[in-house]
Amino acid sequence: MKKIVLAAAFAATASTAFAGNVSEPVMEAPVLVAEPTGSSSANLVLPAILLVLIGAVAANN
């Protein structure tokens, strides 16, 4: 009796495991990321200024 119940449980889970349809898959367009054309030294200006200011404050104390 246990085998019949177990077989019925497996049959029920196997029949609901199919999660698709027969239509053709839709391909999405690839995402293009534009790279910035500026130089990377622009990212170093603010930290350099902060280091100079911290050094000036530390030298005065």
C-alpha positions in Angstrom: 0.0 0.0 0.0 2.9 2.4 0.8 4.4 1.7 -2.6 1.2 2.7 -4.3 0.9 6.0 -2.4 4.6 6.7 -3.0 4.1 6.0 -6.8 1.1 8.3 -6.9 3.0 11.0 -5.1 5.9 10.7 -7.7 3.4 10.7 -10.5 1.7 13.9 -9.2 5.0 15.7 -8.8 6.3 14.6 -12.2 3.3 15.8 -14.0 3.5 19.3 -12.5 7.2 19.6 -13.0 6.9 20.6 -16.7 7.0 24.4 -16.6 7.2 25.5 -20.2 5.3 25.6 -23.5 5.9 24.8 -27.1 6.3 28.3 -28.4 9.7 29.5 -29.7 11.9 31.3 -27.1 12.1 35.1 -27.5 15.6 36.5 -27.7 16.2 39.9 -26.2 18.5 42.5 -27.7 21.9 42.6 -26.1 22.5 45.5 -23.7 25.3 47.8 -24.9 27.2 49.8 -22.3 28.8 53.0 -23.4 32.3 53.6 -22.0 33.1 57.1 -20.8 35.6 58.9 -23.0 37.1 61.1 -20.3 40.4 60.3 -18.6 40.7 58.5 -15.4 42.7 61.3 -13.8 39.5 63.2 -13.2 38.6 60.7 -10.6 41.8 61.5 -8.6 41.3 65.3 -8.3 39.0 65.3 -5.3 41.0 62.7 -3.2 44.2 64.6 -4.0 42.7 67.9 -2.7 41.5 66.1 0.4 44.9 64.7 1.1 46.5 68.1 0.7 44.0 69.7 3.1 44.4 66.9 5.7 48.2 67.3 5.4 48.0 71.1 5.9 45.8 70.6 9.0 48.1 68.0 10.4 51.2 70.2 9.8 49.6 73.1 11.7 48.8 71.1 14.8 
